[in-house]
């Protein structure tokens, strides 16, 4: 099948004859789409179903100082470990996004500290009619363990990167590029759904302000870090605590580039969409800054 796809792409002049590496990457993207197309097709139900505004809430420390109950009647996206917020039920998030492909084990792989926490938080997560977005790789684990049975779940598939020529896809009914963090993916989802205004909260993105070796131990969230990072035999230590500062610089560069390229792509495809950063003291300067307190709710 891969050979046939490669020949088809060349004949249609979609890509140059060389390099072969490019052919393999595009062929893999097609293979992923055909493998997961039935799962991704369910996302079409969400296309342009919204038209107003939404709030995407990260897990940065400023969240604990903002009155999020003001948003209880708004369309809200929350991400990753937002279940740690003490007012989760009252906020009643409409959407929840966890896009990392390695959150849930695949096949015979063992669970990790994140998937274990998802299981532990079932009662809380099931208490709200939140719609969830996960990576397609998580479907088997979620269904096997009977997770989130009271909630509607959608799945995403990612492959490839965002390029300067803006040829990447951002429609979640197809394969989207790898996103360096969950906020970028959440913006794609919100844009696909038709929201015309997006406000970002809890997105300090001040990653480079912290020493490398103690990065995740010291890097603040609105909640106390629940992971044990002092035990060097623990898998969470090596996943979350050990990384040279040079790697942090590189990751931050890719992340900020993701935001810029996505903004440029959206300005072409959805010129009426406006995105604002309502996070105080945020380093994320790709979008205009506004004060959360000044937003009329």
N, C-alpha and C positions, 0 to 999 in steps of 0.2 A: 504493500500500500504506500509506503514512504517513497519508493522509487517512482510510482505513478504520479504522486503529488509533485515531486520534484520536476518531472518532465512537463507536467501541466503548467507549473509556475514559469518554467523557462519559455515554453511555447507562447504563453500569454504575455511574456515580457514583464512579468511582475517584479522580477529580480534579475540582476545580471548573471551571466554564466558562471562567474566566479565572484566571491569565494564559495566553495562548497559548504563552508560553515554556515553561511547565511541561509542556504537552502535547507540545511538540517534544522535550523532554528524555526523557520517558517513552517516546515513540514510537521515538526513537533507540535506547533501551535494548532495546526489543522487537526492533528490526531487527537489532541486534548479536547478540542471543540466537539468532534464527532463522538468521542467517548462520553462526554458529559452534556451533550446538547439537549437531551430530554430534561435533565435536571435544570439546566440554564434556561430552557424555554419557559419554565414556570415563572421566571422573573419578568416576563413580558406583561404579566398582569399588573405590575407596578408602574409601567411606563406612563409618564405624564398623568398620574392620578392625583397629583398635588399641584397647587398653583400659588400658594402663599409663601410663608417663610418657615424656617426651621432653625433649631439650635443644635449644634454638634458640641457635646460636652466631653472634653478630655479628662484626664485624671491629675492635672497639675495642681499645685498647692493653693492657688488662688480660689479654687472651687469652694474650699471650706469657708472662705470669707464672703462668698456671694450668696444672696438669698435665692436659691434655686426654686423655692416654692412659688416664686413669681411665674415660673414656667409650667406649672401644673396643667394649664389649659392650652399650652402650646405644643407643637410637634417637636419632640426632642429625640436626638440620637445620643446614646451613651456608648462607651467603648470599654473593652478589656475588663479591668477590675472595678468598674463603677459600682458593682454590688456592695462594695465596702462603704458606700455613702450611708450615713445614719438615717437619711430621709428618703431612701430608695422608694419605698411604697408610696409615700406622699407625692413624690415627683412623678411616679408612674410613667417611666419612659416609654415612648411609643415604639422606638426602634433600638436595637442593641447590636453592635457590630464587633465581631472578633474574627479578623481575617487571616491571622497567621496560620500557615499550613501545618505547623507542628504542634498546635495546641492539643490536638487529640491524637492518640496512638493509632497507627494503621496496622491491620493484620494482627500479628503476634507480638507487636511492640508493647512494652509496658507503659502504663500510665505515667504521667508526670505531675508535678506539683500544681500546674494550672488546670489540667483535666480533673484532678482530684478535687480542686476547689469548686469547679463547676458542679460536680456531683454533690458536694457538701451544701451548695447554695440552692439546691432544687426547690425547696419550699418557698424561699424568698422569690426566686425567679418566676415560679409558677403562680405567684400571688398577683401578678399583673398581666394584662393582655398584651404584652410586648411582642413585637415581631423581631425575630433574630436573623442575623446574617453570619454565616460561617463559611470557611473554606470547604470546598467539595470533599476534600480528604476526610473531613470530620463526620460525614454522613453515616458511615458504617458504625462508628463508635457510639454516636448519639442514638441511633436506632437500637443497637444491641443493648444499651444500658437503659433504654426507655426514658431518655431525658427530655425535658421540656414538652411533655405531652399536651399541656394546656396552651401551648404557644404555636404560632405559625412560624415555620423556619424556611429560609431561603439560602441558597448556596451560590458561591462565587468560585470561579476558577481563574488563576492568574499565571502568566508566563511572559517572558520577555521584559523589555525595559521601555521607558519613555525616551523617545528620540527627539533631537532638536528640530527635525522636519515635521514633527507633530503627526506622524503616520500611525501612531498607536490608537487602539480602540478604547473607548471609555464607556461603552454600553454594556451593562452587566448581564445582558442576555447572551453575550459572547465572552470569549476569553479576554480579560483585561491584563495590563502589565503588572509586574510586581510593584507593590507600593512599599515605600520604606517605613511607613507607619500606618496605623489604622485610621487616622484622621483623613489622610489622602483618599483612602478607599471610601470612607464615609461621605466625602464630598462628591465622589463619583456616583454613589448610590442616590444621594439627595438630588443631584442634577438630573439623573436618569428619571427620577420620580416626578420631576417638573417643578420643584421648588424654585422660586424666583429670588428669594433672599436667604442667605445662609450666614448665621452668626457662629463664630467659634469661641468657645470658652475653655478654660483649663488647658490652654496650649502655650505654655511658657516657652518651650523649646530652647531652654538655656543650658543644653547638655554640656557645652564646652566650658561652663563655669565651674565644673567640679573635677577634682583629681581623678585620674583614670582608674587606678586600682580599687578605689572605694566608690566607684561610680554609682552602682545601683544601691549600695548601702546608704550612701549619703544623699543621693538624688531624691528630692522631696516630691511626694504626691500629696493629695489631700488626706490620705490615710497613712497610718504607720505601716511600713513595709512588713508584710506578714511572712516573708520567706527567710529561712535560716541560711545566712550567707557566711557564717563564721566557720562552718565545718567544711574543710577542704575536700572531704570525701563525698560531699553531697553533690549531686548532679546540678542542683540549682546554683551552687557556688560557681561552677565553671560556665554555666549558661549565662549567669547574670552579673557576676562580680569581676571576672578576669578579662580585661581587654586593654591593650595599650592605648595611650592617648592619641597616637597617630590614627588608629582605627576609628576612634570617636570623631576625629576631624573628617575623615573620609565619609563616614556614615552621615554626618551632619550635612556635608556637601551634597551627597546624593539626595537626602531628604529635602533640602531647600530647593534643589533643582527640580525634584518631583513637583513641588508646589508651583514653581514658576511655569513649568511646562504645562501642567494641568490648567493653570490660569489662562495661558495663551490658547490652549486647545478649546477651553470653554468659551473664550471670547469670540472664537470663530463659529462654534456650533450652537452656542446658547448666549448670544450677545446681550440678552436682557437680564441674565443672571448676575446678581451682585453678591459678593462675599465680603464679610467684615470680620475682623479679629477683635473680639471684645474681652480679650485676656489682658489684665493689667501687667505692665512690665514684661511684656512678651518680646522675644527676639524675632518672632516671625513677622517680618516686615513686607511679605509678598502681597498682603491684602491690607486695605485701609484700616486704621485703628479707630475704634469707637469705645465709648465708655458704656459698660453694661447698665449702669444706673440711668443713662440717658435714653435707653431704648424704651419706647412707649409700649407697654404691654396691656 
